[in-house]
Amino acid sequence: MGWKSYQKLIHQWRILRGDNVMIIRGKDKGETGIVKRVVRSQNRVIVEGKNLVKKHIKQGQGHEGGIFTVEAPLHVSNVQVVDPVTGKPTKVGIRYLEDGSKVRVSRGIGASGSIIPRPEILKIRTTPRPTVAGPKDTPMEVVMERTYDPKTGKGMPDL
């Protein structure tokens, strides 16, 4: 990837996997759907059941060939998050609450300014955390061992 194409990438993403979005341009204009996948390297999102295209797949070992209908990615500028209160497409802003937590809010003309909740699907881990220590994990007694004492200076390297 060259520096020009890197500059065009979105660095602060406002649309997340699991968001309810409305398509604002294209053949499915005005329809809503759930974001299935976010392709950050291309500034695109895949919406469930929208932007369907026919794909011709050649037969090979282990799979059948034929004509399949698949969801094609949409550019992120062609979709907007749906305001949970009004049900209309809206821009997404960031606010900090009194307790210091960061939340997404709807903004723009006709927006309610309400909080857009984080999708539940993001809270589910695809691979569960291991509960048993593996062969390459550091034992807890080694992790908890004190190797530096600030009062005596024990553990400081000799420079």
N, C-alpha and C positions, 0 to 999 in steps of 0.2 A: 504494500500500500504506500503510495507516495504521500508527500506532505500536503498536497492540495486536497486529495480525497480524505485525508485525516482531518483537515480543517472543517470539512463539510459534515463530519459526524456529530451527532448530538451527544453532548457530554453530561447534561443534566436531564435525565429522562423523567417525564411526568406521567407516562403511560406504563402500567405494570401488567404483568401476566395475571389474568383473572378479572381485569377491569371490564365494566360494562361500557362499551363505546358505540358511537353512532358514526356511520360512514357518511361523510359530507361531500364527497366527490366520487365519480365513477358510475359503473353500471348498477351498483347496489346502493345508490344514494338514498339517504333517509332511513335505512334499515339499521337496527341495533343488533349487537352480538357481544359475545365474551371473547377477550383476547386469549388466544390459545398459546401463542409463542411470540416472543420479542426477539427480532434479529438485529442486535445493536450494531453489528459490523456493516449493515446495509441501510440503517435507519428505517426498518420495515417491521410490520407486525402481521401476524396471521390471525384472522378472526374466524371463529367457529361457524362453518356453514355459509360463509360469504365469499365473494370473488371466486366462484367455482370455475375451473377451466378443465378442458379435456386434455389428458396426457396419454400419448401413445407410448406403450412400454413393450419393448422387444422381449420375446420369450428367452429364458436362460435356464441355467441349471438351478433347480430348487424353487423356481417361481414361474407362474403362468404369465403369458403376455396378453396384450389386449389394450382396449381404450378405457382409461379410468378417469373419474372425476375427482380432482384434488383441489384443495384450497390454496390459492396463490397469495403471496404476501402483498400487502398494501403499504404504500409509503405512509409514514407516520403523520405527515401533513394532511393526509386525506381522511383521518379519523379524529374524533374528539370524544373525551370522556363525558358520559351522561351525568347531568346534575341529579343527585338522588332525590331532591325535593321537587323540582319542576319537571324533570324528565326530558329536558332539552340539552343539546350539546353545549359544553362550556369549556373555557380554558381552565387550567389547573394552576393554582398558586400554592406557595408554602407559607405557613404561619407557625409561630411558636406559642404554645399555651402557657398559662401562668406557672405550671409545674415544670416547664422547660422541655416538654415533649414536642416533637416536630410532627405536624399534621398537614395533609393536603386539603385545600379549600377550593370551592368553585369560585371563579371570578369572571368578570366581563359584563357586557350589557345584558340585562335581564337575568343574571345569575343570582341565586339566593344567598351566596356567601357561606353556605353550610359546609360542614366537614365531609370530605369524601373518605369513607373508611378504606383501610388497607384490605385487599382481597384475602379471604380465608385460605386460599390455596397456597399462598406464600408462607403460611405458618407451618405447613406440612413439609417435612424433610423428605426428599426423594430417597436418600439412603439413610437409614437410622444410625444414630451414633452407637459405636460399640460399647457394650457394658462390661466386657471382660478384657483385661489387659492382654495385648498381643505380645509376640516375641520382640518387637522393635520398640515397645513402649518403655519409657523410663520408670523404674519402680518409685513408689510414693516416698519411701524413706530417703532416697537420693534427692528427690525434688524438695522435700521439706528440710533438708540439712542446711544449717547456717554456714555459709562459707566466708562471710565478711562481718566483722564487728566494728561499727563506726567509732566506738569509744576507745578501744585499744588499737585500732588500725590493723588488726589481724586479718589477713587475707588480701591485703593490698600488694600488688606486684612491685618488685624492686626495679625502679627505673634508673 
